[in-house]
Amino acid sequence: MATGPDFNSPIETDLTDFNLINTPMLNKGTAFTEAERGVFHLHGLLPPHVGALDEQVARRLKVLHAFETDFERYAFLRDLQDTNETLFYALLVRNLEEMLPLVYTPTVGEGCQRFSEIWRKPRGVFLSYANKHRIREILSNPRFDHVRVIVVSDGERILGLGDQGAGGMGIPIGKLSLYTGCAGIHPDMTLPILLDVGTNNKERLADPLYVGWRHERVTGAEYDDFVEAFVEAVADRWPDVLLQWEDFAGSSASRLLLRYRDRLCTFNDDIQGTAAVAAGTLLAAINVTGVKLTEQRIAFLGAGSAGCGIASLILQAMIDDGASETEARSRFFMVDRNGLLIEGMQGITPAQTPFVQKREAVAGWSRQTPNEISLLDVASNAKPTALIGVSGQAGAFAEAVVRAMAQHVERPVIFPLSNPTSRSEATPEQLIAWTDGRALIGSGSPFAPVEWKGRTIPIDQTNNSYIFPGVGLGVLASGARRVTDAMFMAAGKALAKMSPTIDDKNGRLLPTVDRLRAVSLAVANAVARQAQADGVADRCDEAALSGRIKAYVWEPQYRPYLKRG
């Protein structure tokens, strides 16, 4: 069982003057006390006013609101994080609903595209292919001694925006901000890493401001050897680390997870986190629709790693609820670029294989074209109860598809999960109009409430931030040695248990974003208990486990400083 960190005792440091102020995790700005200003030689470097964290938050919030665009707000927050981390997280935690779309999706997408414009100060680690012989040396820096959670990306498939090269670092930075903001994991315990193996994005390579390695992407054995060297170095440097893979291309995501999941404590959020939040939201929707999980008919647009990950978790949940595996598989309709996946199609991946429809099952279907079964054909013939989009294609849920689905289902469940907002398969406003206000919607990015015939319909953001921070907290507090699929099932079910629809069928599917800290605690407890049940964490009683989890939750507040020595 892991030992909780100490967040209450004074901090000892031998840093003084500019060195202290320029250390983001130690900087207090105007909140340094008179005594601390004397001890650490800060008089004259700061204005004479001695402030407090509350007023600093209010001041930064006022500045934030004065900007005209969300990208300007994103850049401001990134700069604040690199200047005063305690203040940044106080601002985030106290204003989660407002800050989440700025710190992460959808604004982080533009942040990745324009990363080279706003990069100012080091944060995290860039491991470029040109420095492959220096990986261990780079990671050995003493400032990383307390790291327990790493989020790593190679920048190849950033949200729905594709290859952003070194700009993909915005994703690990943003994800780890949510580990702290939503679950309270201390910033010193987190490390964002970008594996810079080049980029095939011609716009980035031609940009004179681009900060990444100017080279086409390394592939094949060279790529695999580089990732292997990275994983070996991580495992040796931090034997108990939690490593999260983020925004790798589908060709790499599943393969890397399969290769490394039994070698260290690791998971892929695009596959497993997305699956858990989608499954949890679907379970919440069932409280409204009354259609049992084992009777759901689920259509997917997008059969890559995310789509197959969602389908796999829901499939297991159906089996757990009493369906046979054969019956459960028949209830999935996976549509990819060549239409519905059916037996005999070329290029079916191992992850897609369980969800391939039998040819005889679709033989009598009416079709728009004889050689392909489209999403509209699926909506008209399979009569799906739920439609999930992970295609990255804006507008891919056409009006005809949604209306065909709504003809056969009283309360259609529709999740356009692709993000950022510009890549959503449909807008909630469209889905509400096309279903006459009957759709139950979960979107990947935040959308404003929809006004419909005198009603205000809030839109739930079916975002991984409901899952991965709590998973990380549960893993750290329990000392889990591996991350199992059952732990993500437990996370999804814990989220569903917090759905307002349990008590109010007209309520939201998910708790509001401002409750994400409470959600993360519930998810952490469920994940930690499941880790014990799966034998990947040492057992203890529930009271001890709950206390351990709470001990890991850092509240952003200034601590007193003492001069070391």
C-alpha positions as CSV (number, residue, x, y, z in Angstrom):
1,M,0.0,0.0,0.0
2,A,1.3,3.4,-1.0
3,T,2.2,6.0,1.5
4,G,0.4,9.3,1.2
5,P,2.5,12.5,0.7
6,D,2.8,15.3,3.3
7,F,1.0,18.5,2.1
8,N,0.8,20.3,5.5
9,S,4.3,20.8,6.9
10,P,6.4,23.8,6.1
11,I,8.6,23.6,3.0
12,E,12.4,23.9,3.5
13,T,14.4,25.4,0.6
14,D,17.8,27.0,0.0
15,L,16.5,29.0,-3.0
16,T,16.5,32.8,-2.6
17,D,15.5,36.0,-4.5
18,F,15.0,35.4,-8.3
19,N,15.7,31.7,-8.0
20,L,12.8,31.3,-5.6
21,I,10.4,33.5,-7.5
22,N,11.2,31.8,-10.8
23,T,10.4,28.3,-9.5
24,P,6.7,27.9,-10.4
25,M,5.9,25.4,-7.7
26,L,7.4,27.6,-5.0
27,N,6.5,31.1,-6.2
28,K,3.8,32.9,-4.1
29,G,4.0,36.2,-5.9
30,T,2.7,39.0,-3.6
31,A,1.6,36.3,-1.0
32,F,5.1,35.9,0.4
33,T,4.9,37.2,4.0
34,E,7.1,40.0,5.4
35,A,9.1,37.4,7.3
36,E,9.7,35.3,4.2
37,R,10.7,38.3,2.2
38,G,13.4,39.1,4.7
39,V,14.7,35.5,5.0
40,F,14.7,34.8,1.3
41,H,15.9,38.3,0.1
42,L,12.7,39.2,-1.7
43,H,12.3,42.8,-0.6
44,G,12.4,45.1,-3.6
45,L,11.8,42.2,-6.0
46,L,8.1,42.3,-5.1
47,P,5.7,45.2,-4.7
48,P,5.2,46.1,-1.0
49,H,1.6,44.8,-0.8
50,V,1.3,41.5,1.0
51,G,-1.6,39.7,-0.6
52,A,-3.5,36.4,-0.1
53,L,-4.3,33.6,-2.5
54,D,-8.0,34.5,-2.6
55,E,-7.3,38.0,-3.9
56,Q,-4.7,36.7,-6.4
57,V,-7.4,34.3,-7.8
58,A,-9.8,37.2,-8.1
59,R,-7.2,39.3,-9.9
60,R,-6.3,36.6,-12.4
61,L,-9.9,35.8,-13.0
62,K,-10.6,39.5,-13.9
63,V,-7.7,39.5,-16.3
64,L,-8.8,36.2,-17.9
65,H,-12.3,37.6,-18.5
66,A,-10.8,40.6,-20.3
67,F,-9.4,38.6,-23.2
68,E,-11.4,38.4,-26.4
69,T,-10.7,34.8,-27.4
70,D,-10.4,31.4,-25.7
71,F,-7.0,30.9,-27.2
72,E,-5.8,34.1,-25.5
73,R,-7.2,32.7,-22.3
74,Y,-5.5,29.4,-22.9
75,A,-2.1,31.1,-23.5
76,F,-2.6,33.2,-20.4
77,L,-3.4,30.1,-18.2
78,R,-0.4,28.3,-19.6
79,D,1.8,31.2,-18.7
80,L,0.3,31.4,-15.2
81,Q,1.0,27.7,-14.8
82,D,4.6,28.3,-15.7
83,T,4.8,31.2,-13.3
84,N,2.9,30.2,-10.1
85,E,1.5,26.7,-10.1
86,T,-0.4,27.0,-6.8
87,L,-2.3,30.1,-8.0
88,F,-3.0,28.4,-11.4
89,Y,-4.5,25.3,-9.7
90,A,-6.4,27.4,-7.2
91,L,-8.0,29.2,-10.1
92,L,-8.7,25.9,-11.9
93,V,-10.1,24.1,-8.9
94,R,-12.4,26.9,-7.8
95,N,-13.7,27.5,-11.3
96,L,-13.7,24.0,-12.9
97,E,-16.7,24.4,-15.1
98,E,-15.3,27.6,-16.6
99,M,-11.7,26.5,-16.8
100,L,-12.0,23.0,-18.1
101,P,-12.7,24.0,-21.7
102,L,-9.8,26.5,-21.6
103,V,-7.2,24.1,-20.0
104,Y,-8.3,21.1,-22.1
105,T,-10.9,20.4,-24.8
106,P,-11.8,22.2,-27.0
107,T,-9.2,25.0,-26.6
108,V,-6.2,22.7,-26.2
109,G,-6.7,21.7,-29.9
110,E,-5.7,25.2,-31.0
111,G,-3.1,25.3,-28.3
112,C,-1.4,22.3,-29.9
113,Q,-1.7,23.7,-33.4
114,R,-0.1,27.0,-32.2
115,F,2.1,25.5,-29.6
116,S,5.3,26.9,-31.2
117,E,3.9,30.4,-31.0
118,I,3.4,30.5,-27.3
119,W,6.2,28.2,-26.0
120,R,8.2,30.2,-23.5
121,K,9.3,28.1,-20.5
122,P,10.3,24.5,-20.1
123,R,7.5,22.2,-18.9
124,G,7.8,18.4,-19.1
125,V,10.3,16.6,-21.3
126,F,10.8,16.5,-25.0
127,L,12.5,13.2,-26.0
128,S,13.5,13.7,-29.6
129,Y,14.6,10.9,-31.8
130,A,17.9,12.8,-32.4
131,N,18.5,12.5,-28.6
132,K,17.6,8.8,-28.4
133,H,21.0,8.1,-26.8
134,R,20.3,10.6,-24.1
135,I,16.9,9.3,-22.8
136,R,18.2,8.0,-19.5
137,E,20.4,11.0,-18.9
138,I,17.5,13.4,-19.5
139,L,15.1,11.5,-17.2
140,S,17.7,11.2,-14.5
141,N,17.4,14.9,-13.5
142,P,16.8,15.1,-9.7
143,R,13.8,17.4,-10.2
144,F,11.9,14.4,-11.4
145,D,12.6,12.3,-8.3
146,H,9.0,12.6,-7.0
147,V,7.2,11.7,-10.3
148,R,4.5,9.1,-10.0
149,V,2.3,9.8,-13.1
150,I,3.5,10.3,-16.6
151,V,1.3,11.2,-19.6
152,V,3.2,10.6,-22.9
153,S,2.2,11.3,-26.5
154,D,4.0,11.2,-29.9
155,G,1.8,13.9,-31.3
156,E,0.6,11.9,-34.2
157,R,-3.2,11.9,-33.6
158,I,-4.0,15.0,-31.6
159,L,-7.8,14.9,-30.8
160,G,-9.4,15.0,-34.3
161,L,-6.7,17.3,-35.7
162,G,-4.1,14.7,-36.7
163,D,-0.4,15.0,-36.6
164,Q,0.8,18.1,-34.7
165,G,4.4,16.9,-34.0
166,A,6.0,18.6,-31.0
167,G,2.8,20.7,-30.6
168,G,1.2,17.5,-29.2
169,M,3.0,18.3,-25.9
170,G,-0.1,20.5,-25.2
171,I,-2.1,17.2,-24.6
172,P,0.1,15.7,-21.8
173,I,0.4,19.1,-20.2
174,G,-3.4,19.6,-20.3
175,K,-4.2,16.0,-19.1
176,L,-1.9,16.3,-16.1
177,S,-3.4,19.6,-15.2
178,L,-6.7,17.7,-14.9
179,Y,-5.0,15.0,-12.8
180,T,-4.2,17.8,-10.3
181,G,-7.3,19.9,-10.8
182,C,-9.9,17.1,-10.7
183,A,-8.2,14.5,-8.5
184,G,-5.7,16.5,-6.5
185,I,-2.5,14.7,-7.5
186,H,0.3,17.0,-6.6
187,P,2.0,18.7,-9.6
188,D,5.4,17.6,-8.5
189,M,4.2,14.0,-8.9
190,T,3.4,14.5,-12.6
191,L,5.5,14.6,-15.8
192,P,4.3,15.4,-19.3
193,I,6.5,13.8,-22.0
194,L,6.5,14.2,-25.8
195,L,8.2,11.5,-27.9
196,D,9.3,13.7,-30.8
197,V,9.8,11.3,-33.6
198,G,9.2,13.9,-36.3
199,T,6.1,15.0,-38.1
200,N,4.4,14.4,-41.5
201,N,2.5,17.7,-41.1
202,K,3.9,19.8,-43.9
203,E,2.5,23.0,-42.4
204,R,4.5,22.4,-39.2
205,L,7.7,21.5,-41.1
206,A,7.4,24.6,-43.2
207,D,6.7,26.9,-40.2
208,P,9.9,28.8,-39.3
209,L,8.6,29.0,-35.7
210,Y,8.2,25.3,-35.3
211,V,10.0,24.1,-32.2
212,G,10.1,20.4,-32.9
213,W,12.5,18.1,-34.6
214,R,12.3,18.9,-38.3
215,H,12.1,15.5,-39.8
216,E,9.5,13.2,-41.3
217,R,8.1,10.7,-38.8
218,V,10.3,7.8,-37.9
219,T,8.4,4.6,-38.4
220,G,8.7,0.8,-38.3
221,A,11.5,-0.8,-36.3
222,E,13.3,2.5,-35.6
223,Y,10.1,3.8,-34.0
224,D,9.5,0.7,-32.0
225,D,13.1,0.6,-30.8
226,F,12.8,4.2,-29.7
227,V,9.6,3.5,-27.7
228,E,11.2,0.4,-26.2
229,A,14.2,2.4,-25.0
230,F,11.8,5.0,-23.5
231,V,9.8,2.4,-21.6
232,E,12.8,0.6,-20.3
233,A,14.3,3.9,-19.1
234,V,11.0,4.9,-17.4
235,A,10.6,1.5,-15.7
236,D,14.1,1.6,-14.3
237,R,13.8,5.3,-13.2
238,W,10.4,5.0,-11.6
239,P,9.5,1.3,-10.9
240,D,6.1,2.3,-9.5
241,V,5.1,4.9,-12.0
242,L,1.7,5.1,-13.8
243,L,2.3,5.7,-17.5
244,Q,-0.6,7.0,-19.6
245,W,-0.4,6.8,-23.4
246,E,-2.2,9.7,-25.1
247,D,-3.2,10.5,-28.7
248,F,-1.1,7.9,-30.5
249,A,-2.4,7.0,-33.9
250,G,-4.7,4.0,-34.1
251,S,-1.9,1.9,-35.7
252,S,0.2,2.4,-32.6
253,A,-2.2,2.9,-29.7
254,S,-3.6,-0.7,-29.4
255,R,-0.3,-2.3,-30.3
256,L,1.7,-0.4,-27.6
257,L,-0.9,-1.0,-25.0
258,L,-0.9,-4.7,-25.7
259,R,2.9,-4.8,-25.6
260,Y,3.5,-2.9,-22.4
261,R,0.4,-3.4,-20.2
262,D,1.9,-6.4,-18.4
263,R,5.4,-4.9,-18.1
264,L,4.5,-1.8,-16.1
265,C,1.5,0.1,-14.7
266,T,0.0,1.6,-17.8
267,F,-3.1,2.4,-19.8
268,N,-4.3,4.2,-22.9
269,D,-6.8,6.9,-22.1
270,D,-8.1,7.1,-25.7
271,I,-9.0,3.4,-25.6
272,Q,-9.8,2.6,-22.0
273,G,-10.8,6.0,-20.5
274,T,-13.0,6.8,-23.4
275,A,-14.6,3.4,-23.1
276,A,-15.3,3.9,-19.4
277,V,-16.9,7.3,-19.7
278,A,-19.0,6.2,-22.7
279,A,-20.1,3.0,-20.8
280,G,-20.9,5.0,-17.7
281,T,-22.9,7.6,-19.6
282,L,-24.8,4.8,-21.4
283,L,-25.7,3.2,-18.1
284,A,-26.9,6.5,-16.9
285,A,-29.1,6.9,-20.0
286,I,-30.7,3.5,-19.3
287,N,-32.2,5.0,-16.2
288,V,-34.2,7.2,-18.6
289,T,-34.9,4.9,-21.5
290,G,-35.7,1.8,-19.5
291,V,-34.0,-0.3,-22.3
292,K,-31.9,-2.9,-20.5
293,L,-28.2,-3.0,-21.3
294,T,-28.6,-6.5,-22.7
295,E,-31.3,-5.2,-25.1
296,Q,-29.3,-2.3,-26.4
297,R,-28.5,-2.1,-30.2
298,I,-25.4,0.1,-30.5
299,A,-24.2,1.7,-33.8
300,F,-20.7,3.1,-34.0
301,L,-19.3,5.5,-36.5
302,G,-15.5,5.0,-36.3
303,A,-14.1,1.5,-35.7
304,G,-10.6,2.5,-34.6
305,S,-8.9,2.0,-31.3
306,A,-11.4,4.3,-29.4
307,G,-14.5,2.8,-31.0
308,C,-13.3,-0.8,-30.4
309,G,-12.3,0.1,-26.9
310,I,-15.8,1.5,-26.1
311,A,-17.5,-1.5,-27.7
312,S,-15.3,-4.0,-25.9
313,L,-16.1,-2.6,-22.4
314,I,-19.8,-2.4,-23.2
315,L,-19.7,-5.9,-24.6
316,Q,-18.2,-7.2,-21.3
317,A,-20.8,-5.3,-19.3
318,M,-23.6,-7.0,-21.4
319,I,-22.1,-10.4,-20.7
320,D,-21.8,-9.5,-17.0
321,D,-25.5,-8.7,-17.0
322,G,-26.4,-12.1,-18.4
323,A,-26.2,-12.0,-22.2
324,S,-24.3,-14.7,-24.0
325,E,-21.2,-13.6,-25.8
326,T,-22.7,-14.5,-29.2
327,E,-25.9,-12.5,-28.5
328,A,-24.0,-9.5,-27.1
329,R,-21.7,-9.3,-30.1
330,S,-24.7,-9.3,-32.5
331,R,-25.9,-6.1,-30.9
332,F,-22.9,-4.0,-32.2
333,F,-22.9,-2.3,-35.6
334,M,-19.4,-0.9,-36.3
335,V,-19.3,1.5,-39.3
336,D,-15.9,2.5,-40.6
337,R,-14.7,4.2,-43.8
338,N,-15.8,1.3,-45.9
339,G,-19.2,0.9,-44.3
340,L,-20.5,-1.6,-41.8
341,L,-17.9,-4.2,-40.8
342,I,-19.2,-7.6,-42.0
343,E,-17.6,-11.0,-42.5
344,G,-15.1,-11.3,-45.3
345,M,-14.2,-7.7,-45.5
346,Q,-10.5,-6.9,-46.2
347,G,-8.4,-5.3,-43.5
348,I,-10.4,-6.3,-40.4
349,T,-8.1,-5.8,-37.3
350,P,-8.0,-8.1,-34.3
351,A,-9.7,-5.4,-32.2
352,Q,-12.6,-5.2,-34.7
353,T,-13.1,-8.9,-35.1
354,P,-15.5,-9.4,-32.2
355,F,-17.9,-6.8,-33.7
356,V,-18.0,-8.0,-37.3
357,Q,-21.6,-8.7,-38.3
358,K,-22.5,-12.0,-40.0
359,R,-23.4,-11.7,-43.6
360,E,-26.7,-13.6,-43.1
361,A,-27.7,-11.2,-40.4
362,V,-27.7,-8.3,-42.9
363,A,-28.6,-10.2,-46.1
364,G,-32.2,-8.9,-46.1
365,W,-31.4,-5.3,-45.4
366,S,-32.5,-2.6,-47.7
367,R,-29.4,-0.5,-48.9
368,Q,-28.7,2.8,-50.6
369,T,-25.9,1.1,-52.6
370,P,-25.4,-2.6,-53.3
371,N,-21.7,-2.8,-52.3
372,E,-21.7,-1.0,-49.0
373,I,-23.8,-0.7,-45.9
374,S,-23.8,2.9,-44.8
375,L,-24.6,4.4,-41.4
376,L,-28.0,5.4,-42.8
377,D,-28.6,1.7,-43.8
378,V,-27.7,0.7,-40.2
379,A,-30.1,3.3,-38.7
380,S,-32.9,2.1,-41.0
381,N,-32.5,-1.6,-40.6
382,A,-30.8,-2.3,-37.3
383,K,-32.9,0.3,-35.4
384,P,-30.1,1.2,-33.0
385,T,-31.0,2.4,-29.5
386,A,-27.6,4.2,-29.2
387,L,-25.4,5.9,-31.7
388,I,-21.7,6.6,-30.8
389,G,-19.4,8.7,-32.9
390,V,-15.6,8.5,-32.6
391,S,-14.9,9.3,-36.3
392,G,-13.3,12.8,-36.0
393,Q,-15.5,13.8,-38.9
394,A,-17.5,17.0,-38.4
395,G,-21.2,16.6,-39.4
396,A,-20.9,12.8,-39.9
397,F,-24.2,12.2,-38.1
398,A,-26.4,13.4,-41.1
399,E,-29.9,14.5,-40.5
400,A,-31.3,11.5,-42.4
401,V,-29.4,9.1,-40.1
402,V,-30.6,10.7,-36.9
403,R,-34.2,11.0,-38.1
404,A,-34.2,7.3,-39.2
405,M,-32.9,6.3,-35.8
406,A,-35.5,8.5,-34.0
407,Q,-38.4,6.8,-36.0
408,H,-37.8,3.6,-34.2
409,V,-36.6,4.6,-30.7
410,E,-38.5,6.7,-28.2
411,R,-35.4,8.2,-26.5
412,P,-32.4,7.8,-28.9
413,V,-29.1,7.9,-27.1
414,I,-26.6,9.8,-29.2
415,F,-22.9,10.4,-28.3
416,P,-20.9,12.6,-30.8
417,L,-17.7,12.1,-28.9
418,S,-15.1,13.5,-31.4
419,N,-13.3,16.6,-30.3
420,P,-12.5,19.4,-30.4
421,T,-15.9,21.0,-31.0
422,S,-15.0,21.6,-34.7
423,R,-14.8,17.8,-35.2
424,S,-18.1,16.8,-33.5
425,E,-20.3,14.4,-35.6
426,A,-23.3,16.7,-34.9
427,T,-24.1,19.6,-32.7
428,P,-26.5,19.1,-29.8
429,E,-28.8,21.7,-31.3
430,Q,-29.1,19.7,-34.5
431,L,-29.7,16.4,-32.6
432,I,-32.4,18.0,-30.5
433,A,-34.2,19.4,-33.6
434,W,-33.9,16.2,-35.6
435,T,-35.4,14.1,-32.8
436,D,-38.1,16.5,-31.7
437,G,-36.3,17.0,-28.4
438,R,-36.2,13.3,-27.5
439,A,-32.4,12.6,-27.8
440,L,-30.2,11.9,-24.8
441,I,-26.9,13.5,-25.7
442,G,-23.4,13.1,-24.5
443,S,-20.8,15.2,-26.4
444,G,-17.0,14.9,-26.4
445,S,-16.5,18.7,-26.0
446,P,-18.6,21.2,-24.1
447,F,-21.7,22.7,-25.7
448,A,-24.1,25.4,-24.5
449,P,-27.6,24.3,-23.3
450,V,-30.1,24.0,-26.1
451,E,-33.4,25.9,-26.0
452,W,-36.2,23.8,-27.3
453,K,-39.9,24.6,-27.2
454,G,-39.7,26.4,-23.9
455,R,-37.3,24.0,-22.3
456,T,-33.6,24.5,-21.6
457,I,-31.8,21.2,-22.2
458,P,-28.3,21.0,-20.7
459,I,-25.7,19.0,-22.7
460,D,-23.5,16.6,-20.8
461,Q,-19.9,16.6,-21.8
462,T,-19.0,12.9,-22.0
463,N,-15.4,13.6,-21.4
464,N,-12.6,11.4,-20.2
465,S,-12.0,13.9,-17.4
466,Y,-14.7,12.1,-15.5
467,I,-12.6,8.9,-15.5
468,F,-8.8,9.2,-15.9
469,P,-8.0,11.5,-12.9
470,G,-9.9,9.2,-10.5
471,V,-8.2,6.2,-12.1
472,G,-4.8,7.8,-11.4
473,L,-5.7,8.6,-7.9
474,G,-7.0,5.1,-7.2
475,V,-3.8,3.6,-8.7
476,L,-1.5,5.8,-6.6
477,A,-3.3,5.4,-3.3
478,S,-3.7,1.6,-3.6
479,G,-0.2,1.0,-4.9
480,A,-1.6,-0.9,-7.9
481,R,1.1,-2.7,-9.9
482,R,-1.0,-3.0,-13.1
483,V,-4.1,-1.5,-14.6
484,T,-6.8,-4.0,-15.5
485,D,-9.8,-3.8,-17.8
486,A,-12.0,-4.5,-14.7
487,M,-10.7,-1.3,-13.1
488,F,-12.1,0.7,-16.0
489,M,-15.3,-1.2,-15.8
490,A,-15.5,-0.2,-12.1
491,A,-14.7,3.4,-13.0
492,G,-17.5,3.5,-15.5
493,K,-20.0,2.0,-13.1
494,A,-18.9,4.4,-10.3
495,L,-19.6,7.3,-12.6
496,A,-23.1,5.9,-13.5
497,K,-23.9,5.6,-9.8
498,M,-23.5,9.4,-9.5
499,S,-25.9,10.2,-12.4
500,P,-28.7,12.6,-11.5
501,T,-31.0,10.3,-13.5
502,I,-31.1,7.8,-10.7
503,D,-33.4,10.2,-8.8
504,D,-34.7,12.3,-11.6
505,K,-35.5,10.9,-15.1
506,N,-35.5,14.4,-16.4
507,G,-32.1,15.1,-14.9
508,R,-28.7,15.3,-16.5
509,L,-26.9,12.1,-17.5
510,L,-23.7,13.1,-15.7
511,P,-22.8,15.1,-12.6
512,T,-22.0,18.7,-13.4
513,V,-18.3,19.5,-14.2
514,D,-18.0,21.5,-10.9
515,R,-18.4,18.1,-9.1
516,L,-15.5,16.5,-10.8
517,R,-13.4,16.3,-7.6
518,A,-16.2,14.4,-5.9
519,V,-16.5,12.2,-9.0
520,S,-12.8,11.5,-9.0
521,L,-12.9,10.4,-5.4
522,A,-15.7,8.0,-6.1
523,V,-13.9,6.6,-9.2
524,A,-10.7,6.3,-7.2
525,N,-12.4,4.3,-4.5
526,A,-14.0,1.9,-7.0
527,V,-10.7,1.5,-9.0
528,A,-8.6,0.9,-5.9
529,R,-11.1,-1.7,-4.6
530,Q,-11.1,-3.4,-8.0
531,A,-7.3,-3.4,-8.1
532,Q,-7.3,-5.3,-4.8
533,A,-10.0,-7.7,-6.1
534,D,-7.9,-8.3,-9.2
535,G,-4.8,-9.0,-7.1
536,V,-2.7,-6.2,-8.4
537,A,-2.8,-4.2,-5.2
538,D,-2.4,-5.2,-1.5
539,R,-5.6,-5.5,0.4
540,C,-6.6,-3.3,3.3
541,D,-10.0,-2.4,4.9
542,E,-12.2,0.2,3.3
543,A,-11.6,2.8,6.0
544,A,-7.8,2.6,5.5
545,L,-8.2,2.8,1.7
546,S,-10.5,5.8,1.9
547,G,-8.1,7.6,4.2
548,R,-5.2,6.8,1.9
549,I,-7.0,8.2,-1.1
550,K,-7.9,11.4,0.7
551,A,-4.3,11.8,1.8
552,Y,-3.2,12.0,-1.8
553,V,-5.6,14.9,-2.6
554,W,-3.7,18.1,-2.6
555,E,-5.6,21.4,-2.1
556,P,-3.8,24.3,-3.8
557,Q,-2.8,26.6,-0.9
558,Y,0.4,28.3,0.1
559,R,2.6,26.7,2.8
560,P,5.1,28.5,5.0
561,Y,8.7,28.3,3.9
562,L,11.8,27.7,6.1
563,K,15.4,28.4,5.1
564,R,17.2,25.1,4.7
565,G,20.4,24.9,6.8
